[in-house]
Amino acid sequence: MPLFPLGTVLYPGLVLPLHIFEERYRQLVRDLLEGPEPREFGVIAIRKGRETGVDGVSALYETGGEAAAALAAQAVQRSFRDYLDALATQGGARIDVPDLPDEPVLLSYVVAASMIVDLSERQVMLAEPDAESRLTAERDLLARETRILRRLTSTPATDLRSSPYNPN
């Protein structure tokens, strides 16, 4: 499977808008479009630096695995709603998530992708060997982050890499 190394973690089944401008990735897209269905490629997170050339293949993370985990899903749904409530209280806004998925694998990816945490923590969640392990790790991380949010007096920063540069 062709791989697209990026400075982000993409969870299976979720969407990541891409701006494909480098010739090597434009060629990857052309090759996919010329080939048979399914036209798929993978996204893999870069461990350090912004380019894979820094340390070559050793600069890339390995990927996570999938499995069923029905028991942990309900606890994570509750923990995630508590986290969102604490986040909304800090931001002074209401965050309404009417229906979280019941399916454990999808829930584990939705929750991991939605949390405001560092790339390394996102990668740890993705690298869990199965959904049950991922959900267990998420439940612990959600509990920690919710405790922190309830004690803070400021709003957490979102991903700043996409913000315009400001020398001030």
N, C-alpha and C positions, 0 to 999 in steps of 0.2 A: 504494500500500500504506500503510495506517495505521502511524504510527510511535509508539513509546513511548520517550521520552528518559529515560535513567537514568544514574546515576553508576557504571556498570559496562560491561564489554564482554561481549556474548553471542556465542559462536561458533556458526555454523550447525550444526544437527544436535544441539546439546547442550541441556540442560534448565536453566531458570532459574525457580525458584519465585518467584511474585510475590504481594504483598499489595496488592490493588487497592482503594484507599480514596478517592482523589480522584474527584470527580464526573465530570470530563472523561474519565478513564480507565474509569470504570464505564460511561459512555455508549459509549465505544469498544468495550467488551466486549459491551454490549447490541446495538450495531449489527452486530457480527460474528456474534453468535448468531442474529440475525434474517435475516442474509444467506445467500447460497448457499455451498456448499462450493467451494473450500477456505476455511476460516475462518482467515486468517493475518494477522499484524501483525509489524512489525519492531521491534527494539530498537536504539537508537542511543545511543552514549555522549556524555555532556555533557562538553565540553572544559574548562570551568571553572565553578565554583559548583555548587550542588546543584539548581538549577532552570533551565529554559530561558529564563526571563524575564530573566536577568542580561544577556545580550547577544543574545537572540533566537536566530534560526537560526544565526548566526555562532558561537554557543557550542557547536555540535554538530560531531562528527567526521564525515568521510565514511566510507563502508563499504569493505571489502576485496572482492576478486574470487576466483573459483575456477578451477583448471585442474589437469591431471594432472602428477605429479612422482614417478615410481616410483624413480628413482635416489637421490634425497635421503632417502627414507623410511627405508631401512635404517640409514643413518648417524645419523639423528635417534633412531631406536629405541634404538640403542646409547648415544648421548649422554644420552638421557632416563633410561635405566636407571642409568647412572653418576651422574647428578644425584640420582635417588631414593636410591641407596646412600649418597651423601654427606649427603643430607638426613636419612636414617635414622640415620646415625652421629652426627650432631649432636644429634638428638632422643632418641637412645638407644632407638629403636624400629625394628622391621623393617617396611618398606613392600614389599608383594608385589603386583606387577602382572603376573599370569600371561600375559595376551594383549593386547598393544597392537595396534591395527588396522594392517593392511598397506596399506589404501587411503590414498594420500597426503593427500587433502583432509581426510578424517576424522582421520587421525593428526595433521595439522598443527593442527587445532582442539583435539583432546584434549590435546596437549602444551601448547599455548598457554594453555588454560584451567586446566591443572593446576600450572603454575609459580607460585612465590611471588615475584611481581614487581609493580612499581607499575602503576597503571592506564595511565599513558602508554606504558609498554613493551608492555602488553597491546594497546593500541590500535595501536601501530606494527606488531605482528604481524598484527592483523586487517586493517590497511590495505594489506598487501602485495598486489600485483596478482594473484598466483596461488599455488597450493600450493607450487610449487618455490621461489619467492622466500620464502614464509613458512617453509618447512622450513630453508632456508639461513640465514635470520635466527635461527631457533630454535636451530639447531646452534651458531651463534656465541654466542648468549645462554646456552645450556646449558653450554657450555665455560667461559664467564666465571663463571657462578653456581656451577658445580661447583668451580672453583679457589678461589673465595671461601669456599665452605662448608668446604672441606678446610683452610683457613687459620684459620677463625674458632674462637673458644672459646665462643661462645654460639649459641643457637638463633635462626633468623630469625623475625621477627614476621609473623603472618598478617594478613589484612585487618582493621584495627582499627575500620573504620567501623561494623561491626555490633555492636561491643562496647558494653556499658553505659557511660555517662559516669561518670567518677570525678574529682572535683576535686583529688584528691591526685596 
